[in-house]
Amino acid sequence: MTDKKLNKISAPKGVPDYVPPASAQFIAVRDTFAHHIRLAGYEHIELPIFEDTTLFARGVGESTDVVSKEMYTFADRGGRSVTLRPEGTAGVMRAVIEHNLDRGQLPVKLGYYGPFFRYERPQAGRYRQLQQVGVEAIGVDDPTLDAEVIALADRCFSSIGLKDYRLELTSLGDATCRPAYREKLQEFLLKLPLDDATRHRAEINPLRVLDDKRPEVQELTADAPLMLDYLSPQAREHFEAVTGCLDDLGVTYVINPRMVRGLDYYTKTCFEFVHDGLGAQSGIGGGGRYDGLMAQLGGQELSGIGFGLGVDRALLALEAEHTQVADPARVDVYGVALGAPAKRRLLTLINELRAAGIRADMSYGDRGLKGAMKGADRAGARFALVLGDRELDAGIVAVKNLVDHTQTDVPLGQVAETLGHHVRGQ
């Protein structure tokens, strides 16, 4: 019988793995974001990974790149068209309508996190499976709520130690001024020598042309009319109230009148967090207000505002700033047993430490003391427990402090309490 070596199987293109030690950074960023969201009163919502395709076609916009080019859409075994979620807002809105959450106290404040899927050209910071943390505040059109959402996103980024990012802000107007501006912009664009695809986009959704990153298109549209110059009195008052509240909160921002988000449902307040250390893919998060989305999906005429923060992008930004947010240590305590009876007793002792909330592990297999202590170093442990026949007979365990290299004998029944004081700073 001949040996046949099978080819290795790799992760799908554009889908990142987060393995130790990088996974500790991933968890720290995601959980820090989620912590600050909970502090602001946002309750968790767990969304389906896939939804009816119509939800995104209707909610996100058929003319967007997300819907027209990037969605993972397929027929299930019943012949129904379903799509892996490319973003969170439409799914949250569908759930709010379906479960009548909008019939209670407003605003409905929901937070979520997890993977989202877009078929994009893989590059640094742009993945086909992307990780996001998001919030939606639905049911109240109040500029102070806009400011709260933006300040919350800013706090999420600052809390993980990011410094070299900026918040860009604009208004995309409302139903009273958007149509006239759209007509003005379209008139300008259709006079330009655009390629066929860009001209078609200008006819369907002219705002999307301003978002084109090609230098030749940016040069052609440099003098295009801007939404901020065509705001209705109500939209302008709303935007000025938002910026005033951000000033009160001490949130630094710059006005970017050319900003266009990649989704069609945004109105009024629109914002993006940018980090120049990431190169072309500089956005690390953003969001905005969406006045007509709920009605568009069959619900009430209620407004909402939200954001999506990129966990992958935040990790790359931390890397660019040479900043770590996670504790690199895998455990605080590492047990080393010398002999079979000691190993059985050490197993219960490690279990007791874990029950007391102390991160603990132990050496397995038949490694000697020297090899086992190397395992303690690799785990980043601050303390090592050494238990052999002598210690077992005396009812003690040797506790080695791996930071200052001191050693003490501690009664077996007092190990969790003793180490708890040191590990948790009690």
Protein Blocks (a to p, Z undefined) as FASTA:
>chain_A
ZZdddddddddehiacdddfklmmmmmmmmmmmmmmmmnopacddddfbdcfklmmmmno
pkbmklmmmpccdddfkopacdddfbfklmmmmmmmmnommmmccddddddedddddddd
ddehiafbdcddddddehiacfklmmmmmmmmmmmmmmnopabbccddddebjfklmmmm
mmmmmmmmmmpccdfklmmmmmmmmmlmmmpmbfklmmmmmmgccfklmccfklmmmmmm
mmmmmmmnopacdddfkbccfbfkbghjadddddfknojmlcfbdcdddfklmmmnopac
dddddddddfklmmmmmmmnopafbdfbfbfbdcddedjklmmmmmmmmmmmmmnopacd
ddehjddfklmmmmmmmnopabdcdddfklmmnopacdddfklopacdddfklmmmmmmm
mmnoZZ
